[in-house]
Amino acid sequence: MEWTDKNIRDSKFEGTARELLRVGFSFTRHQMDDLLFDPLAQPGSSDYRNLYISLGDGGGGEVAGVTHSFPQQLNALPGKILRITPDLSLHQGDMLSSNGRYRIPSTGPDPNPFVAVSGARPEIFAYGLRNPHRLSWDVPTNTFLANEIGLHLWEEVDIIRKGANYGYPEREGNEQLFVGGPNNGKTGSQSSPPSAFPDPDVLTVEGIEGPVTPVYPAAVYSHLDGDAIGSGGVYRGKLMPQLVGKYIFNDMTTGRLFYADLKEMIATHGQRNKQAPIHELQVVYKSPYSASGQVAVKRRMYDIVADEYAHKEGKPEPKSAGSSPKLAVLPGFAMNPGGWQAETFVPGTQNADGAPYGGGRADVRVVFGGDGEIYVLSKSDGMIRKMVSVVSASGASQAQK
C-alpha cells in the first residue's frame, strides 16, 4: 500500500491510500518482509525512487511438492527481492506493471535483470531466498544487505547483487538442503550418513540458459549459536569508534548481539566457505533492579529483557508437555533456544557457566537512530535501550548500555 497524508505535522492520518502490489502465498509464514529505497540514488539517476521489496517464500520452499521450487522459479514472486517504481510519473520509458499501478525498471543503464527472460516476472531483482527478514544499505561502500532467517540450521547475512541466485531451497548456509525423502529438512552435514556436497555446485533455473552458481552468505551462524537472525546495519556513529565499519546485528530469540567486519564481508564475493568471521558483542548493563546500586555488569540481553518483563508483571507461559521447567520466563514460541525445548540446549546456546535460557524469546531488533547510534529494541518487555560506549576492545568487545 502507498499512503499519502495531507498533514504530516499532526498525529492523525487524513489522506489517501492505494494498493500498489498484491502477492499471493501458499502458506502463512514469512511473507512480505521489508521495504527500502536506494539512499544513493539522486534525481535523474536510473534508480531514483525505485522501491526494493523483500518477500519470503511463505514457507513453500520447505514443503515437498509444487511449492518447493517457488524461490527458484522466475515466474513466481515468493522468495525474491523485487524492484519497482511506485511513482508513475518517473522513468516514463519503463514498462507498466500488469495492474497499471507502478513501473518496472526496464530501460536505460540499469534495468531489472530478468525483463527480457520469457515468462519471468520483470519485478524480480534477486532470488533464491527463504525469509529476507530485514534490509539495509551502507552508503559509504554502496553495499546492499539482507538478513535471512534460515530453516533448521543456518542464519545468513547476504550481500544482495542484481540477478543473483541465493540458492534456497537447494542451499542453506554453505550446505545442500534436502526437502522431502528420508532427509527432509536436513542439510548435508545432518543427513545420515552425511551427504557429499554437489560437484559441480550449480543449479538449473528455467528461463536461464546454462547452469547457475549460487551466491553464498557474507556471514553466517548456526543454530548452535541462536535461532533467528534479526535486523542489522553498518555502524557509522560517533560514540563507539571501535565499531565503525562493523556490521552489527542480532539474534531475535536469544537477544545475542554480533558483528562482522564489512570489508571482510565484501571480500567474500559470495563464495562458499569464505564467510567473514562473526564476533559477539557482550553487553555491560546498569540494571535499575540491581542490588549493587547501579553498577554496570556483564549480562545477557535475554536476561535483561526477562528482568524487565517480570518487573512489569509479565506472566510465564506454558511450554509443551514434557518440558522442564514447565513455564517459559518470556512470551513467544521459539524452537531453539527458548520456548518448548529449553531443557535441551547445546553449549553454543548457553552462558560460559552453562546457564540455560529460560524459554520464550527476547524478541530483539538492532536499529540505527537518526544520530547514527545503535538502539536495541526488545518487544517482549517493550523497551528501547541505547548502546553508548565500548568498555573494552580486547577479546570479545563489550558494549555498555
Beta strands, then each sheet from edge to edge (+ up, - down):
strand 1: 2-5
strand 2: 15-18
strand 3: 32-37
strand 4: 51-55
strand 5: 80-84
strand 6: 95-96
strand 7: 103-104
strand 8: 124-127
strand 9: 132-138
strand 10: 143-148
strand 11: 154-159
strand 12: 171-172
strand 13: 175-176
strand 14: 219-222
strand 15: 229-234
strand 16: 246-251
strand 17: 257-261
strand 18: 279-285
strand 19: 297-299
strand 20: 317-318
strand 21: 327-328
strand 22: 364-368
strand 23: 374-378
strand 24: 383-386
strand 25: 389-392
strand 26: 398-400
sheet 1: 1+ 2-
sheet 2: 3+ 4- 5+ 8-
sheet 3: 6+ 7-
sheet 4: 9+ 10- 11+ 14-
sheet 5: 12+ 13-
sheet 6: 15+ 16- 17+ 18- 19+
sheet 7: 15+ 16- 17+ 18- 26- 25+
sheet 8: 20+ 21-
sheet 9: 22+ 23- 24+
end
